[in-house]
Amino acid sequence: MSKHEGCGYKQRFIPIRGNTVEKKQVQVIEWREQILPGLIHPELAALLKDLFEKKGIRIALGVSLAELGEKEGRLSNGEKIGMDLAIAAVGIRTNLEVVKETSIAVREGILVNERMETNLPGIHACGDVAEYRDFFTGESRLNPNLVSAAEQGRCVAEHLLGKGNPHPGLISINTFHSFGLNLLSAGRFMPEPGDRVLEEKDQGEMAYKRMVFKDDKLKGVVFLNASADGGIYYRLVRERVPLGGLEEKLLKDPFLRGKWIAEKTFKDKNSKSESRNPKQ
């Protein structure tokens, strides 16, 4: 039996047992103390963990894989588990090999400024490999998702054309679909001192809504099985749109009310922009 000692699968490791799809047994090994870290807060993670376990998935938290053999693995707590198939789902890791022998500054990723430009003028980095400041905290971090990559690419293109604005900072947005569940999270869904949290739960429908506000501006959302346009909520957070007392109505109907607020806000903003820059 070939073994991989200290194989380093610290994040998600999924051993599967059984010879047929109908009889397979799945176990998820998660080294953190909750499932879906970074996507949802611990209370909702605990609810989803219970749901997944009722579907027959065994979930072990706070442990990692210490040793992997052909038919058996050993966890960091000493437990041994048998398997027919093992899947390592360790997430996204930046590949910095391309700049290894250069003077381009790196940390977790390639460090960039508000134009997505590295410390070498004219050299830019975007997407999963780019490290920039967080929209809320100002701290330098990675933001590996498609929306952020597209936003950064647009920022570079606009600056190369001589008409770009500074990138305002990284905002997380994620979606998750499994067992009939549709999840959307965006922005800062964990409140800080002075923030206001609105929540609504319907356990019968497995629906959940959370919104976090600073004054009357939206900071973050989590929607589980609730109709909402992720693009609209990303923009409401990004542009710090004043909601003017509509927060509770937004929670009640995040799809229609969110669409109404976005149309009103961004239509007014576009009209003002056109009046300042009339067509010749």
FENWOWO-V541616 format. One record per helix or strand of 2 or more residues. SS is the DSSP state (H for helix, E for strand). FROM is the first residue (numbers start at 1). TO is the last residue. Records with the same first field share a line. If there is no record, write none. Layout:
BEGIN
SS->FROM-TO, FROM-TO
END
This chain:
BEGIN
E->4-9, 12-17, 25-30, 57-61, 65-68, 72-75, 80-82, 85-89, 110-111, 130-134, 140-142, 173-178, 181-187, 196-202, 207-214, 217-224
H->42-54, 97-99, 127-129, 146-160, 230-238, 247-252, 256-276
END
